[in-house]
């Protein structure tokens, strides 16, 4: 999912809808579908710059304080990273949030204040505002957590090519939540999602790119 060259939004959306991560297997290993990359070209950069940027999802959900949160209005004109995942994920989700948190701490204070990081749960039945807030606070207290109706969340994710399946309980009692593990960066200049990061992006790679994303530039 990490690609050095630009791809079309149509191609990415088709791949992302299939490339779901199973974050709740209970064995500490994330499973993925056979569609893991947009193409097989050598990967020298973490970022994939999209030819056709995504429009920011039209999502009105509930934040960790129990208040209504209009994603478009709240992040308008601000550099924003959006990720769909859930708090009981044993690996991919906490690692992704941790890597972004580490990278953010390397920024100058004025830039840290500008960056918006939004985590939208894919398991709203278990991720209440209170539990989501507690989990995110351990990652970074400035991160925004959103929960709400699953169908609304799923529809919002699809607007930016992220596939989500409803969580399913397995025979052994574990809950498997399948969701696209991509982070989408939105420009403060256009409010469009123009850069994509895969689940293997490191803290160092985020740290390298964040200053450019904050200015709405291509990494």
N, C-alpha and C positions, 0 to 999 in steps of 0.2 A: 504493500500500500504506500510505500515511500517511493517517490518517482522524481527524477531530475527534470523531466520535461513537462510542459503543460498538456493537459488533457481536456476534452470537452466535458461540460457538465452532464451531457446525456450519457456519455460513456461511463463516467464516474458513478452516476446515479444507478445505472444498471449493475455495476460491479458491487457498489456499496450495499445495495438491497440484498445481495446474496452473501456478501462477506460478513457474516455475523459471528460474534464471539460468544461462546458459552461460558459465562462468568460464574455460574453457580453449580459447577459439577461436583464440588466438594472434595476433589482430589488435588486442588491447587494448580491444575493445569487448564489453560483456556483452550477450547476447541474452536476450530474455524472451518468454514466451508472450503470447497476446492477452489473457489474464486478468491484468491488472496491478493492479487496484484492487478492493476489496470493494464499493465503490459510487463514484459519480461526484460526491459532495458536495464542496463547497469544503474544502480541506485547510489548516487553520490551526494544527494541532498535529502534532508528530512522532509522538506516542504514540496507539495504539489500545488503549483499555481494553476488555477482553473481558467480556461479560455472564456467560459461563460459562467460568471459568478452567480451564486445563489442569492435569491431575495431572502432577507431575514424572516424567519418563521413568524407567522401571525399567531402568537401564543399568549394567552392570558391565563396564568396559573396562580398558585398560592406559594408565597415564599416561606422561609423558616420561621417568620414571626406570625404566620397565619394571615398575612395581608395579601390582597390582590396584587399581582405583579404583571404588568403589560410589558413583555419582552421588547417589543419594538420601541415603545416610548421610553422605557427605562434605560435602554442602551443606545439611544439615538445619538449619533455623532461621537461615539466612544469606541475605542479599539476593544473588541470583544472576542473571547474564545468561548465556544459552546460545545458541551460534551453531554451525551446521553449515556447514563449508566445507573448503577444502584449500589447502595451502601453495603449490602451483604455479599458483594462480589469479593472473592478471596484473593484476586490477583490484579487483573488488568485495570479495573476502575481506580482502586486506591493508588496503584503505581502511577497511572496517568496524572491524577490530581497531585500526587507528591512531586512528580517531575516538574509540573507547571509551577507549583509552589516554590520549589528550590530555585528555579530559573527566575521567578518574579523577585525573589529576595536579592538577586544580583543587580536589579535595576536601581537607578537613582530614585530617590523618594518621590520626586515629582512625576516620574513615569509610572511608578507603582500605583500611585493614586489614580492614574488615568485608566489603567488596564482593568477591564471587567472580565471576570471568569464566571461563567454560568454553568452549573451542573443540574441537568434535568433528570429526575429519576425515571427509570423504566419499570420500577416496581412500586407504584404509588400505594398499593394496598398495605405494604409493610413500611414504606418510607414516609412516615408522617412528618409534618413540619418540624416537630420537636426532635425526632430521631435523626432526621436529615441534618438539622442544624447542629446537633451534637457531633455528628460524624464529620461534617465539613469544618467545624471549628478546630478540630484536631489537625486538619490539613492546612487551612488558612482561614482565619476568621473573616476575611474580606470577601471570600468566595460567596456567590449567591446560589442558594439551593432552591429548586422549584419542584413542586409536586401537584397532583391534581387528578383529573379523570384520565384513565389510561388511553381511551380512544382519542382524546384531545392531544395527549402527548405523542401518541403514535402518528397522528396526522401531521403534527408540527415537525416531527423528525423526518417524515417523508418529504417535506418541502425542501429539505437540504440533502436529500439522497441517503438518509440514514434509515436502515431497516430495523424494525423492532418487532419482536414476538412477545405475546403475553407470557409472563412467568408460568412455568409448569412444575407441579410437584411430582417427583419421581417415586417409584415404589419404595426406595430406601429412605424416603422422607426429605431428601435434598430438593431444593428448588432451583431449576435451571432457567436463567433469563438470557435469551438470545437477543443481542443488539449489536449494531454497528459500533465499532470502537474508535471511530475517527473523531478528531477534534477539528472543528471548522473555525477559522479566523475571519472576523468581519472587519472591514475597513472603517475607520472613523470618518473618512472622506465621503464614501458612497453608501455606507451601511450594508454593503453587499458582502457575502461570504466568498472570498476570493482565494483563500489558501487552505489546504487540507494537510493534516498530520495523521499518520497511522499510529497504531498502538505501540510500536517499537521505538517511537521517538524518545530520545534521551533528554535528561535535564539540561545537558550541555548544548544539545541542538536547539532546544527551546530558548535557552539563554542567548544563543547567538542570533536568533531570529526576532525575539521580542522587541528590541529597539526599533527595528524596521516596521514591524506590524503596528506598533504604537503610532507611528507616523503615517501609516497607510501605504507603505512602500512594499514592493515585492521582495521577499527574502532571497 
